[in-house]
Amino acid sequence: MSRRAADLLVDCLAAHGIDRVFCVPGESYLAVLDALHDSNAIQTIVCRHESGAGFMAVGDAKVTARPGVVFVSRGPGATNASIAVHIAEQDAVPMVLFIGQVPRAEIGRKSFQEVDYGKMFSDMAKGVHVIHDAARIPEVVARAFKEAQTPTPGPVVVVLPEDMLEDETNTPVIGPVASPRTAPASAKVIGSLANVIANAKRPLLMAGGMHLGTPGGRRALLAASEAHHLPVVLTFKRQDYFPNTHPHYAGHLGFKIPKASVDRYAEADLIIAVGTRLTEATTQGYTLPEAPVPRQMLIHIHDDPSQIGRNYHTEIAVVADPPSVLRALAEKPTEAPPERAAWIRKLNDPVVAAMAWKAPADGLLDMGAIVAALTKRAAKDAIFVMDAGNFSGWLHRHFPFSIEHLMVGAVGGAMGIGMPAAVAAALRYPGRQVIHFLGDGGALMTGSELATAVQYGAKVKTFISNNNSYGTIRMHQEAAYKGRVHGTELKNPDFAKWAESFGAKGLTVRTIEEAPGAVAEALAHDGPVVVDVITALEHISPAATISSLRGR
Ligand SMILES: Cc1ncc(C[n+]2csc(CCOP(=O)(O)OP(=O)(O)O)c2C)c(N)n1
């Protein structure tokens, strides 16, 4: 059966299980929009900025563990979307970005809005594929989805010359290729891991990566920790992988965690890194473990062999599916040496002590008051989305995440992911609370995707920390160039009115006392809400004030 290339492309996406695409339209892929017009299988979500569309795809991938799909136009559209490609690479998230391109006969002439995407994305994407021949659409789409998902997930770019999309072809659809999976670790390997663990006095299980984020992965982590008396420290923005109230919980490896905690973790005589790529944030700048030769024995369990031994001299490398290794370990419980109980307490006690939020003595409002109210009111399976910035620190420190929660944010630290990812999460799980923390800086980067939330009925609850500052950078500025404030101050709109103008509900919180009522009202509202939280810049992070940074 002969059909238009664009129709074949859409059928191929459906065959790969894609049911939603995010886009900003462009004349360079009009034929695909026309094909999507008739698709019952795929919903098109039209966004306000290509970074929003890209971040929605990243957010969708984060909450489904399936590839997110974006369509953007050439040049300006693709350059706007590039931030999401970067984050998909940094965060190891499967994403396929389709870009309309100039007609084939114009390629290479520096035509209107033309870009060489192979060059542009060479340090970000896992692959860039240009489809010159409509007959090869099924093959290239299958390759793109496989590449995006295995072995380490990431972004793949597919370039679609606009005239190719109008060609006729009778090539049949190809479904997904079987995903190559690493074999489970052998009984011998599991036995020797158990043996090493049993002999360690101060082992530390460092858990992260996408595979452990599945419900089964989380259960396996808990079971292995309990079977082997292992304290668990989670990597950056993976705080939902292990119950934060469990006595084995040792905290998370975010930015600006107290030095005392890092020093305690460093006392470990064995680090078992599972699922994580041991990136800069996780390893506290390659100090935990210390690169290139750790001070303690390092076991690294990952399903991608290229991730093991990259920065670290690793004594035991296990190339296997991380949840399956943990499940197998859980079936071979060990006794711990007598010192272990004290070690577990040493790591857990400070976390417990820091978790409960206490109203600050100066009475100033910060995001802690919102977190305290959410701790009482958020649903057991609420999804927490956070943009990048210091405001998220209160959530990291004071909210007791369980393995039913989901935490979504950019490990790679991109501002602007918050609102789009929250919209994507709310569309994917319309029955769950989606609670979104945002700064006033990030709010005006991609906050206009609130329009997309209203358009598609995504009931996102956004809490904006409004401190009239790019606060995180102000903090660094105060530390490096005391008192020389420049380029970090902001003048904001009234965010409650701003929200109302989109058709969302707008609320304002000015005092600690107002926080519980506003949280209750926001959660009860059947639609998107923005709460403008007028936070004190003095409380620049959960651990510091501007005065303390200035040495007062
Ligand atoms: C896209 C992008 N641009 C710039 C930065 C650098 N940066 C990190 S945090 C931050 C300030 C965030 O300000 P805001 O959203 O108001 O939150 P706050 O730090 O005040 O809590 C900036 C500019 C970044 N991470 N991402």
The ligand as a Gaussian input file, in Angstrom:
#p B3LYP/6-31G(d) Opt

LIG

1 1
 C       18.787000      27.526000      32.080000
 C       19.676000      27.936000      33.209000
 N       20.179000      29.178000      33.251000
 C       20.957000      29.571000      34.291000
 C       21.250000      28.697000      35.293000
 C       22.119000      29.142000      36.461000
 N       21.289000      29.217000      37.667000
 C       21.200000      28.216000      38.553000
 S       20.148000      28.538000      39.795000
 C       19.819000      30.063000      39.204000
 C       18.896000      30.992000      39.941000
 C       17.558000      30.383000      40.187000
 O       16.732000      31.435000      40.621000
 P       15.246000      31.185000      41.093000
 O       14.533000      30.355000      40.087000
 O       14.639000      32.490000      41.390000
 O       15.396000      30.318000      42.409000
 P       16.205000      30.662000      43.750000
 O       17.633000      30.296000      43.490000
 O       16.042000      32.130000      44.041000
 O       15.610000      29.815000      44.816000
 C       20.511000      30.306000      38.012000
 C       20.412000      31.546000      37.237000
 C       20.729000      27.384000      35.183000
 N       20.966000      26.442000      36.112000
 N       19.912000      27.039000      34.159000

